[in-house]
Amino acid sequence: MAAPRVVGLAEIAKRLGVSKSYARELSLRRGFPAGTKLKQGWVWASADVEAWIAKHRPPKDPHR
């Protein structure tokens, strides 16, 4: 079985179009997927983060 793909704060920030510090702030909120601390820093399962984004950060309407 393959290990799940993981993402760090920089990847989450880029995906959301926010700063790394704001991505960290989001990661501390209740409801954000649980992360795992490694020597290099925190990581999250990519699928969990994508599900959170789909639920909490819907796409912006390009006509607004």
PQR file of N, CA, C, O and H, with PARSE charges and radii, in Angstrom:
ATOM      1  N   MET A   1       0.847  -1.181   0.000 -0.4000 1.5000
ATOM      2  CA  MET A   1       0.000   0.000   0.000 -0.0000 2.0000
ATOM      3  C   MET A   1       0.894   1.247   0.000  0.5500 1.7000
ATOM      4  O   MET A   1       1.849   1.336   0.771 -0.5500 1.4000
ATOM      5  N   ALA A   2       0.579   2.181  -0.850 -0.4000 1.5000
ATOM      6  CA  ALA A   2       1.366   3.413  -0.961 -0.0000 2.0000
ATOM      7  C   ALA A   2       1.025   4.369   0.176  0.5500 1.7000
ATOM      8  O   ALA A   2      -0.108   4.413   0.655 -0.5500 1.4000
ATOM      9  H   ALA A   2      -0.197   2.109  -1.477  0.4000 1.0000
ATOM     10  N   ALA A   3       2.019   5.123   0.592 -0.4000 1.5000
ATOM     11  CA  ALA A   3       1.799   6.145   1.622 -0.0000 2.0000
ATOM     12  C   ALA A   3       0.975   7.275   1.036  0.5500 1.7000
ATOM     13  O   ALA A   3       1.101   7.577  -0.151 -0.5500 1.4000
ATOM     14  H   ALA A   3       2.939   5.087   0.203  0.4000 1.0000
ATOM     15  N   PRO A   4       0.127   7.911   1.851 -0.5600 1.5000
ATOM     16  CA  PRO A   4      -0.661   9.034   1.325  0.2800 2.0000
ATOM     17  C   PRO A   4       0.237  10.213   0.970  0.5500 1.7000
ATOM     18  O   PRO A   4       1.279  10.425   1.590 -0.5500 1.4000
ATOM     19  N   ARG A   5      -0.178  10.971  -0.029 -0.4000 1.5000
ATOM     20  CA  ARG A   5       0.556  12.179  -0.401 -0.0000 2.0000
ATOM     21  C   ARG A   5       0.356  13.210   0.699  0.5500 1.7000
ATOM     22  O   ARG A   5      -0.756  13.384   1.198 -0.5500 1.4000
ATOM     23  H   ARG A   5      -1.025  10.799  -0.533  0.4000 1.0000
ATOM     24  N   VAL A   6       1.414  13.882   1.071 -0.4000 1.5000
ATOM     25  CA  VAL A   6       1.324  14.904   2.122 -0.0000 2.0000
ATOM     26  C   VAL A   6       1.752  16.252   1.566  0.5500 1.7000
ATOM     27  O   VAL A   6       2.491  16.335   0.585 -0.5500 1.4000
ATOM     28  H   VAL A   6       2.317  13.741   0.666  0.4000 1.0000
ATOM     29  N   VAL A   7       1.270  17.305   2.216 -0.4000 1.5000
ATOM     30  CA  VAL A   7       1.618  18.675   1.841 -0.0000 2.0000
ATOM     31  C   VAL A   7       2.029  19.435   3.087  0.5500 1.7000
ATOM     32  O   VAL A   7       1.566  19.149   4.191 -0.5500 1.4000
ATOM     33  H   VAL A   7       0.670  17.237   3.013  0.4000 1.0000
ATOM     34  N   GLY A   8       2.912  20.414   2.891 -0.4000 1.5000
ATOM     35  CA  GLY A   8       3.349  21.278   3.979 -0.0000 2.0000
ATOM     36  C   GLY A   8       2.671  22.639   3.889  0.5500 1.7000
ATOM     37  O   GLY A   8       1.848  22.877   3.005 -0.5500 1.4000
ATOM     38  H   GLY A   8       3.288  20.646   1.994  0.4000 1.0000
ATOM     39  N   LEU A   9       3.019  23.514   4.800 -0.4000 1.5000
ATOM     40  CA  LEU A   9       2.405  24.847   4.843 -0.0000 2.0000
ATOM     41  C   LEU A   9       2.622  25.638   3.565  0.5500 1.7000
ATOM     42  O   LEU A   9       1.711  26.325   3.104 -0.5500 1.4000
ATOM     43  H   LEU A   9       3.688  23.321   5.518  0.4000 1.0000
ATOM     44  N   ALA A  10       3.807  25.555   2.988 -0.4000 1.5000
ATOM     45  CA  ALA A  10       4.075  26.316   1.766 -0.0000 2.0000
ATOM     46  C   ALA A  10       3.144  25.880   0.640  0.5500 1.7000
ATOM     47  O   ALA A  10       2.643  26.713  -0.115 -0.5500 1.4000
ATOM     48  H   ALA A  10       4.548  24.997   3.362  0.4000 1.0000
ATOM     49  N   GLU A  11       2.913  24.570   0.530 -0.4000 1.5000
ATOM     50  CA  GLU A  11       2.015  24.068  -0.513 -0.0000 2.0000
ATOM     51  C   GLU A  11       0.569  24.456  -0.240  0.5500 1.7000
ATOM     52  O   GLU A  11      -0.169  24.797  -1.164 -0.5500 1.4000
ATOM     53  H   GLU A  11       3.320  23.894   1.144  0.4000 1.0000
ATOM     54  N   ILE A  12       0.163  24.405   1.020 -0.4000 1.5000
ATOM     55  CA  ILE A  12      -1.199  24.813   1.379 -0.0000 2.0000
ATOM     56  C   ILE A  12      -1.389  26.294   1.080  0.5500 1.7000
ATOM     57  O   ILE A  12      -2.409  26.694   0.518 -0.5500 1.4000
ATOM     58  H   ILE A  12       0.762  24.128   1.771  0.4000 1.0000
ATOM     59  N   ALA A  13      -0.402  27.109   1.458 -0.4000 1.5000
ATOM     60  CA  ALA A  13      -0.480  28.553   1.196 -0.0000 2.0000
ATOM     61  C   ALA A  13      -0.603  28.832  -0.295  0.5500 1.7000
ATOM     62  O   ALA A  13      -1.424  29.648  -0.715 -0.5500 1.4000
ATOM     63  H   ALA A  13       0.427  26.784   1.914  0.4000 1.0000
ATOM     64  N   LYS A  14       0.206  28.160  -1.086 -0.4000 1.5000
ATOM     65  CA  LYS A  14       0.159  28.363  -2.534 -0.0000 2.0000
ATOM     66  C   LYS A  14      -1.188  27.939  -3.096  0.5500 1.7000
ATOM     67  O   LYS A  14      -1.759  28.634  -3.936 -0.5500 1.4000
ATOM     68  H   LYS A  14       0.873  27.497  -0.745  0.4000 1.0000
ATOM     69  N   ARG A  15      -1.699  26.803  -2.639 -0.4000 1.5000
ATOM     70  CA  ARG A  15      -2.984  26.283  -3.116 -0.0000 2.0000
ATOM     71  C   ARG A  15      -4.118  27.260  -2.813  0.5500 1.7000
ATOM     72  O   ARG A  15      -5.037  27.422  -3.616 -0.5500 1.4000
ATOM     73  H   ARG A  15      -1.235  26.238  -1.957  0.4000 1.0000
ATOM     74  N   LEU A  16      -4.049  27.911  -1.643 -0.4000 1.5000
ATOM     75  CA  LEU A  16      -5.094  28.847  -1.230 -0.0000 2.0000
ATOM     76  C   LEU A  16      -4.844  30.274  -1.710  0.5500 1.7000
ATOM     77  O   LEU A  16      -5.754  31.102  -1.681 -0.5500 1.4000
ATOM     78  H   LEU A  16      -3.302  27.779  -0.991  0.4000 1.0000
ATOM     79  N   GLY A  17      -3.633  30.569  -2.147 -0.4000 1.5000
ATOM     80  CA  GLY A  17      -3.306  31.926  -2.558 -0.0000 2.0000
ATOM     81  C   GLY A  17      -3.172  32.868  -1.378  0.5500 1.7000
ATOM     82  O   GLY A  17      -3.562  34.033  -1.450 -0.5500 1.4000
ATOM     83  H   GLY A  17      -2.893  29.896  -2.171  0.4000 1.0000
ATOM     84  N   VAL A  18      -2.614  32.349  -0.284 -0.4000 1.5000
ATOM     85  CA  VAL A  18      -2.439  33.153   0.935 -0.0000 2.0000
ATOM     86  C   VAL A  18      -0.984  33.048   1.378  0.5500 1.7000
ATOM     87  O   VAL A  18      -0.212  32.265   0.825 -0.5500 1.4000
ATOM     88  H   VAL A  18      -2.297  31.403  -0.225  0.4000 1.0000
ATOM     89  N   SER A  19      -0.619  33.844   2.380 -0.4000 1.5000
ATOM     90  CA  SER A  19       0.739  33.776   2.915 -0.0000 2.0000
ATOM     91  C   SER A  19       0.907  32.497   3.737  0.5500 1.7000
ATOM     92  O   SER A  19      -0.067  31.882   4.172 -0.5500 1.4000
ATOM     93  H   SER A  19      -1.246  34.480   2.830  0.4000 1.0000
ATOM     94  N   LYS A  20       2.149  32.122   3.932 -0.4000 1.5000
ATOM     95  CA  LYS A  20       2.451  30.944   4.732 -0.0000 2.0000
ATOM     96  C   LYS A  20       1.989  31.142   6.181  0.5500 1.7000
ATOM     97  O   LYS A  20       1.512  30.202   6.816 -0.5500 1.4000
ATOM     98  H   LYS A  20       2.941  32.621   3.579  0.4000 1.0000
ATOM     99  N   SER A  21       2.132  32.355   6.694 -0.4000 1.5000
ATOM    100  CA  SER A  21       1.703  32.610   8.072 -0.0000 2.0000
ATOM    101  C   SER A  21       0.183  32.503   8.208  0.5500 1.7000
ATOM    102  O   SER A  21      -0.318  32.032   9.229 -0.5500 1.4000
ATOM    103  H   SER A  21       2.519  33.119   6.177  0.4000 1.0000
ATOM    104  N   TYR A  22      -0.547  32.937   7.186 -0.4000 1.5000
ATOM    105  CA  TYR A  22      -2.012  32.802   7.243 -0.0000 2.0000
ATOM    106  C   TYR A  22      -2.412  31.336   7.092  0.5500 1.7000
ATOM    107  O   TYR A  22      -3.376  30.893   7.716 -0.5500 1.4000
ATOM    108  H   TYR A  22      -0.140  33.319   6.357  0.4000 1.0000
ATOM    109  N   ALA A  23      -1.691  30.587   6.279 -0.4000 1.5000
ATOM    110  CA  ALA A  23      -1.967  29.152   6.147 -0.0000 2.0000
ATOM    111  C   ALA A  23      -1.769  28.471   7.495  0.5500 1.7000
ATOM    112  O   ALA A  23      -2.547  27.594   7.868 -0.5500 1.4000
ATOM    113  H   ALA A  23      -0.908  30.946   5.772  0.4000 1.0000
ATOM    114  N   ARG A  24      -0.730  28.870   8.227 -0.4000 1.5000
ATOM    115  CA  ARG A  24      -0.498  28.303   9.568 -0.0000 2.0000
ATOM    116  C   ARG A  24      -1.656  28.654  10.489  0.5500 1.7000
ATOM    117  O   ARG A  24      -2.115  27.814  11.264 -0.5500 1.4000
ATOM    118  H   ARG A  24      -0.097  29.583   7.923  0.4000 1.0000
ATOM    119  N   GLU A  25      -2.129  29.894  10.407 -0.4000 1.5000
ATOM    120  CA  GLU A  25      -3.270  30.320  11.220 -0.0000 2.0000
ATOM    121  C   GLU A  25      -4.490  29.448  10.911  0.5500 1.7000
ATOM    122  O   GLU A  25      -5.188  29.001  11.822 -0.5500 1.4000
ATOM    123  H   GLU A  25      -1.756  30.576   9.778  0.4000 1.0000
ATOM    124  N   LEU A  26      -4.738  29.212   9.632 -0.4000 1.5000
ATOM    125  CA  LEU A  26      -5.862  28.353   9.242 -0.0000 2.0000
ATOM    126  C   LEU A  26      -5.695  26.949   9.792  0.5500 1.7000
ATOM    127  O   LEU A  26      -6.666  26.335  10.233 -0.5500 1.4000
ATOM    128  H   LEU A  26      -4.171  29.575   8.893  0.4000 1.0000
ATOM    129  N   SER A  27      -4.469  26.436   9.770 -0.4000 1.5000
ATOM    130  CA  SER A  27      -4.219  25.067  10.210 -0.0000 2.0000
ATOM    131  C   SER A  27      -4.485  24.885  11.705  0.5500 1.7000
ATOM    132  O   SER A  27      -4.681  23.761  12.167 -0.5500 1.4000
ATOM    133  H   SER A  27      -3.680  26.935   9.412  0.4000 1.0000
ATOM    134  N   LEU A  28      -4.491  25.975  12.455 -0.4000 1.5000
ATOM    135  CA  LEU A  28      -4.739  25.906  13.893 -0.0000 2.0000
ATOM    136  C   LEU A  28      -6.223  25.989  14.245  0.5500 1.7000
ATOM    137  O   LEU A  28      -6.604  25.780  15.396 -0.5500 1.4000
ATOM    138  H   LEU A  28      -4.331  26.888  12.080  0.4000 1.0000
ATOM    139  N   ARG A  29      -7.046  26.291  13.265 -0.4000 1.5000
ATOM    140  CA  ARG A  29      -8.487  26.426  13.523 -0.0000 2.0000
ATOM    141  C   ARG A  29      -9.148  25.065  13.706  0.5500 1.7000
ATOM    142  O   ARG A  29      -8.734  24.059  13.131 -0.5500 1.4000
ATOM    143  H   ARG A  29      -6.736  26.462  12.330  0.4000 1.0000
ATOM    144  N   ARG A  30     -10.191  25.076  14.532 -0.4000 1.5000
ATOM    145  CA  ARG A  30     -10.973  23.866  14.717 -0.0000 2.0000
ATOM    146  C   ARG A  30     -11.579  23.470  13.373  0.5500 1.7000
ATOM    147  O   ARG A  30     -12.068  24.324  12.633 -0.5500 1.4000
ATOM    148  H   ARG A  30     -10.528  25.894  14.999  0.4000 1.0000
ATOM    149  N   GLY A  31     -11.546  22.207  13.066 -0.4000 1.5000
ATOM    150  CA  GLY A  31     -12.106  21.725  11.824 -0.0000 2.0000
ATOM    151  C   GLY A  31     -11.086  21.504  10.722  0.5500 1.7000
ATOM    152  O   GLY A  31     -11.351  20.786   9.758 -0.5500 1.4000
ATOM    153  H   GLY A  31     -11.149  21.514  13.667  0.4000 1.0000
ATOM    154  N   PHE A  32      -9.897  22.132  10.866 -0.4000 1.5000
ATOM    155  CA  PHE A  32      -8.847  21.891   9.877 -0.0000 2.0000
ATOM    156  C   PHE A  32      -8.309  20.495  10.127  0.5500 1.7000
ATOM    157  O   PHE A  32      -8.213  20.077  11.281 -0.5500 1.4000
ATOM    158  H   PHE A  32      -9.682  22.715  11.649  0.4000 1.0000
ATOM    159  N   PRO A  33      -7.952  19.757   9.075 -0.5600 1.5000
ATOM    160  CA  PRO A  33      -7.449  18.393   9.272  0.2800 2.0000
ATOM    161  C   PRO A  33      -6.243  18.350  10.212  0.5500 1.7000
ATOM    162  O   PRO A  33      -5.431  19.274  10.268 -0.5500 1.4000
ATOM    163  N   ALA A  34      -6.162  17.256  10.937 -0.4000 1.5000
ATOM    164  CA  ALA A  34      -5.027  17.065  11.845 -0.0000 2.0000
ATOM    165  C   ALA A  34      -3.758  16.850  11.037  0.5500 1.7000
ATOM    166  O   ALA A  34      -3.760  16.141  10.030 -0.5500 1.4000
ATOM    167  H   ALA A  34      -6.821  16.505  10.892  0.4000 1.0000
ATOM    168  N   GLY A  35      -2.698  17.457  11.480 -0.4000 1.5000
ATOM    169  CA  GLY A  35      -1.403  17.308  10.824 -0.0000 2.0000
ATOM    170  C   GLY A  35      -0.504  16.377  11.607  0.5500 1.7000
ATOM    171  O   GLY A  35      -0.850  15.914  12.694 -0.5500 1.4000
ATOM    172  H   GLY A  35      -2.696  18.032  12.298  0.4000 1.0000
ATOM    173  N   THR A  36       0.647  16.115  11.037 -0.4000 1.5000
ATOM    174  CA  THR A  36       1.661  15.283  11.678 -0.0000 2.0000
ATOM    175  C   THR A  36       2.953  16.079  11.720  0.5500 1.7000
ATOM    176  O   THR A  36       3.386  16.634  10.710 -0.5500 1.4000
ATOM    177  H   THR A  36       0.927  16.491  10.153  0.4000 1.0000
ATOM    178  N   LYS A  37       3.561  16.130  12.891 -0.4000 1.5000
ATOM    179  CA  LYS A  37       4.816  16.871  13.026 -0.0000 2.0000
ATOM    180  C   LYS A  37       5.994  15.964  12.708  0.5500 1.7000
ATOM    181  O   LYS A  37       6.171  14.906  13.311 -0.5500 1.4000
ATOM    182  H   LYS A  37       3.209  15.679  13.711  0.4000 1.0000
ATOM    183  N   LEU A  38       6.799  16.407  11.740 -0.4000 1.5000
ATOM    184  CA  LEU A  38       8.038  15.732  11.387 -0.0000 2.0000
ATOM    185  C   LEU A  38       9.200  16.627  11.787  0.5500 1.7000
ATOM    186  O   LEU A  38       8.981  17.768  12.193 -0.5500 1.4000
ATOM    187  H   LEU A  38       6.655  17.266  11.250  0.4000 1.0000
ATOM    188  N   LYS A  39      10.408  16.146  11.684 -0.4000 1.5000
ATOM    189  CA  LYS A  39      11.575  16.986  11.987 -0.0000 2.0000
ATOM    190  C   LYS A  39      11.578  18.247  11.127  0.5500 1.7000
ATOM    191  O   LYS A  39      11.958  19.321  11.594 -0.5500 1.4000
ATOM    192  H   LYS A  39      10.586  15.219  11.354  0.4000 1.0000
ATOM    193  N   GLN A  40      11.153  18.116   9.869 -0.4000 1.5000
ATOM    194  CA  GLN A  40      11.182  19.235   8.924 -0.0000 2.0000
ATOM    195  C   GLN A  40      10.016  20.198   9.122  0.5500 1.7000
ATOM    196  O   GLN A  40      10.026  21.295   8.563 -0.5500 1.4000
ATOM    197  H   GLN A  40      10.844  17.244   9.489  0.4000 1.0000
ATOM    198  N   GLY A  41       9.026  19.814   9.898 -0.4000 1.5000
ATOM    199  CA  GLY A  41       7.852  20.661  10.118 -0.0000 2.0000
ATOM    200  C   GLY A  41       6.577  19.848   9.998  0.5500 1.7000
ATOM    201  O   GLY A  41       6.607  18.619   9.930 -0.5500 1.4000
ATOM    202  H   GLY A  41       9.018  18.924  10.352  0.4000 1.0000
ATOM    203  N   TRP A  42       5.474  20.545   9.974 -0.4000 1.5000
ATOM    204  CA  TRP A  42       4.168  19.905   9.916 -0.0000 2.0000
ATOM    205  C   TRP A  42       3.803  19.527   8.492  0.5500 1.7000
ATOM    206  O   TRP A  42       4.148  20.223   7.537 -0.5500 1.4000
ATOM    207  H   TRP A  42       5.449  21.543  10.030  0.4000 1.0000
ATOM    208  N   VAL A  43       3.091  18.398   8.367 -0.4000 1.5000
ATOM    209  CA  VAL A  43       2.540  17.959   7.087 -0.0000 2.0000
ATOM    210  C   VAL A  43       1.108  17.491   7.309  0.5500 1.7000
ATOM    211  O   VAL A  43       0.728  17.092   8.410 -0.5500 1.4000
ATOM    212  H   VAL A  43       2.811  17.833   9.143  0.4000 1.0000
ATOM    213  N   TRP A  44       0.324  17.549   6.236 -0.4000 1.5000
ATOM    214  CA  TRP A  44      -1.071  17.137   6.258 -0.0000 2.0000
ATOM    215  C   TRP A  44      -1.327  16.230   5.069  0.5500 1.7000
ATOM    216  O   TRP A  44      -0.682  16.367   4.030 -0.5500 1.4000
ATOM    217  H   TRP A  44       0.632  17.873   5.341  0.4000 1.0000
ATOM    218  N   ALA A  45      -2.257  15.310   5.214 -0.4000 1.5000
ATOM    219  CA  ALA A  45      -2.657  14.467   4.094 -0.0000 2.0000
ATOM    220  C   ALA A  45      -3.300  15.361   3.044  0.5500 1.7000
ATOM    221  O   ALA A  45      -4.241  16.097   3.343 -0.5500 1.4000
ATOM    222  H   ALA A  45      -2.781  15.199   6.058  0.4000 1.0000
ATOM    223  N   SER A  46      -2.805  15.302   1.837 -0.4000 1.5000
ATOM    224  CA  SER A  46      -3.288  16.150   0.754 -0.0000 2.0000
ATOM    225  C   SER A  46      -4.793  15.994   0.538  0.5500 1.7000
ATOM    226  O   SER A  46      -5.500  16.984   0.349 -0.5500 1.4000
ATOM    227  H   SER A  46      -2.041  14.705   1.594  0.4000 1.0000
ATOM    228  N   ALA A  47      -5.278  14.767   0.566 -0.4000 1.5000
ATOM    229  CA  ALA A  47      -6.711  14.525   0.345 -0.0000 2.0000
ATOM    230  C   ALA A  47      -7.555  15.199   1.429  0.5500 1.7000
ATOM    231  O   ALA A  47      -8.627  15.728   1.136 -0.5500 1.4000
ATOM    232  H   ALA A  47      -4.704  13.963   0.719  0.4000 1.0000
ATOM    233  N   ASP A  48      -7.082  15.185   2.678 -0.4000 1.5000
ATOM    234  CA  ASP A  48      -7.816  15.830   3.775 -0.0000 2.0000
ATOM    235  C   ASP A  48      -7.848  17.344   3.586  0.5500 1.7000
ATOM    236  O   ASP A  48      -8.877  17.980   3.815 -0.5500 1.4000
ATOM    237  H   ASP A  48      -6.211  14.755   2.916  0.4000 1.0000
ATOM    238  N   VAL A  49      -6.735  17.912   3.173 -0.4000 1.5000
ATOM    239  CA  VAL A  49      -6.663  19.365   2.952 -0.0000 2.0000
ATOM    240  C   VAL A  49      -7.566  19.752   1.788  0.5500 1.7000
ATOM    241  O   VAL A  49      -8.284  20.749   1.869 -0.5500 1.4000
ATOM    242  H   VAL A  49      -5.899  17.395   2.987  0.4000 1.0000
ATOM    243  N   GLU A  50      -7.539  18.982   0.713 -0.4000 1.5000
ATOM    244  CA  GLU A  50      -8.392  19.285  -0.441 -0.0000 2.0000
ATOM    245  C   GLU A  50      -9.866  19.203  -0.071  0.5500 1.7000
ATOM    246  O   GLU A  50     -10.663  20.019  -0.533 -0.5500 1.4000
ATOM    247  H   GLU A  50      -6.955  18.172   0.647  0.4000 1.0000
ATOM    248  N   ALA A  51     -10.240  18.235   0.750 -0.4000 1.5000
ATOM    249  CA  ALA A  51     -11.633  18.124   1.207 -0.0000 2.0000
ATOM    250  C   ALA A  51     -12.007  19.334   2.056  0.5500 1.7000
ATOM    251  O   ALA A  51     -13.116  19.855   1.933 -0.5500 1.4000
ATOM    252  H   ALA A  51      -9.593  17.571   1.125  0.4000 1.0000
ATOM    253  N   TRP A  52     -11.093  19.786   2.917 -0.4000 1.5000
ATOM    254  CA  TRP A  52     -11.358  20.963   3.747 -0.0000 2.0000
ATOM    255  C   TRP A  52     -11.538  22.197   2.867  0.5500 1.7000
ATOM    256  O   TRP A  52     -12.451  22.994   3.082 -0.5500 1.4000
ATOM    257  H   TRP A  52     -10.192  19.362   3.017  0.4000 1.0000
ATOM    258  N   ILE A  53     -10.662  22.347   1.875 -0.4000 1.5000
ATOM    259  CA  ILE A  53     -10.754  23.492   0.959 -0.0000 2.0000
ATOM    260  C   ILE A  53     -12.094  23.473   0.227  0.5500 1.7000
ATOM    261  O   ILE A  53     -12.749  24.509   0.109 -0.5500 1.4000
ATOM    262  H   ILE A  53      -9.920  21.699   1.700  0.4000 1.0000
ATOM    263  N   ALA A  54     -12.502  22.321  -0.259 -0.4000 1.5000
ATOM    264  CA  ALA A  54     -13.767  22.211  -0.984 -0.0000 2.0000
ATOM    265  C   ALA A  54     -14.955  22.617  -0.111  0.5500 1.7000
ATOM    266  O   ALA A  54     -15.921  23.204  -0.598 -0.5500 1.4000
ATOM    267  H   ALA A  54     -11.971  21.479  -0.163  0.4000 1.0000
ATOM    268  N   LYS A  55     -14.874  22.301   1.172 -0.4000 1.5000
ATOM    269  CA  LYS A  55     -15.983  22.609   2.087 -0.0000 2.0000
ATOM    270  C   LYS A  55     -15.949  24.052   2.604  0.5500 1.7000
ATOM    271  O   LYS A  55     -16.989  24.699   2.724 -0.5500 1.4000
ATOM    272  H   LYS A  55     -14.089  21.825   1.568  0.4000 1.0000
ATOM    273  N   HIS A  56     -14.756  24.544   2.904 -0.4000 1.5000
ATOM    274  CA  HIS A  56     -14.637  25.827   3.598 -0.0000 2.0000
ATOM    275  C   HIS A  56     -14.177  26.994   2.733  0.5500 1.7000
ATOM    276  O   HIS A  56     -14.313  28.148   3.138 -0.5500 1.4000
ATOM    277  H   HIS A  56     -13.911  24.018   2.806  0.4000 1.0000
ATOM    278  N   ARG A  57     -13.646  26.721   1.573 -0.4000 1.5000
ATOM    279  CA  ARG A  57     -13.122  27.784   0.707 -0.0000 2.0000
ATOM    280  C   ARG A  57     -13.634  27.588  -0.717  0.5500 1.7000
ATOM    281  O   ARG A  57     -12.854  27.297  -1.624 -0.5500 1.4000
ATOM    282  H   ARG A  57     -13.535  25.783   1.244  0.4000 1.0000
ATOM    283  N   PRO A  58     -14.945  27.746  -0.914 -0.5600 1.5000
ATOM    284  CA  PRO A  58     -15.483  27.517  -2.264  0.2800 2.0000
ATOM    285  C   PRO A  58     -14.848  28.462  -3.279  0.5500 1.7000
ATOM    286  O   PRO A  58     -14.389  29.548  -2.925 -0.5500 1.4000
ATOM    287  N   PRO A  59     -14.825  28.041  -4.547 -0.5600 1.5000
ATOM    288  CA  PRO A  59     -14.228  28.892  -5.584  0.2800 2.0000
ATOM    289  C   PRO A  59     -14.931  30.246  -5.671  0.5500 1.7000
ATOM    290  O   PRO A  59     -16.140  30.347  -5.461 -0.5500 1.4000
ATOM    291  N   LYS A  60     -14.167  31.262  -5.978 -0.4000 1.5000
ATOM    292  CA  LYS A  60     -14.735  32.602  -6.127 -0.0000 2.0000
ATOM    293  C   LYS A  60     -15.461  32.700  -7.456  0.5500 1.7000
ATOM    294  O   LYS A  60     -15.023  32.130  -8.455 -0.5500 1.4000
ATOM    295  H   LYS A  60     -13.186  31.179  -6.148  0.4000 1.0000
ATOM    296  N   ASP A  61     -16.560  33.417  -7.465 -0.4000 1.5000
ATOM    297  CA  ASP A  61     -17.335  33.627  -8.678 -0.0000 2.0000
ATOM    298  C   ASP A  61     -16.554  34.581  -9.585  0.5500 1.7000
ATOM    299  O   ASP A  61     -16.320  35.727  -9.201 -0.5500 1.4000
ATOM    300  H   ASP A  61     -16.915  33.880  -6.654  0.4000 1.0000
ATOM    301  N   PRO A  62     -16.145  34.138 -10.776 -0.5600 1.5000
ATOM    302  CA  PRO A  62     -15.344  35.009 -11.652  0.2800 2.0000
ATOM    303  C   PRO A  62     -16.129  36.208 -12.199  0.5500 1.7000
ATOM    304  O   PRO A  62     -15.536  37.123 -12.768 -0.5500 1.4000
ATOM    305  N   HIS A  63     -17.456  36.209 -12.030 -0.4000 1.5000
ATOM    306  CA  HIS A  63     -18.299  37.292 -12.541 -0.0000 2.0000
ATOM    307  C   HIS A  63     -18.577  38.355 -11.499  0.5500 1.7000
ATOM    308  O   HIS A  63     -19.349  39.280 -11.754 -0.5500 1.4000
ATOM    309  H   HIS A  63     -17.938  35.465 -11.567  0.4000 1.0000
ATOM    310  N   ARG A  64     -17.961  38.244 -10.323 -0.4000 1.5000
ATOM    311  CA  ARG A  64     -18.181  39.236  -9.261 -0.0000 2.0000
ATOM    312  C   ARG A  64     -17.084  40.226  -9.221  0.5500 1.7000
ATOM    313  O   ARG A  64     -17.102  41.135  -8.391 -0.5500 1.4000
ATOM    314  H   ARG A  64     -17.334  37.493 -10.116  0.4000 1.0000
TER
END
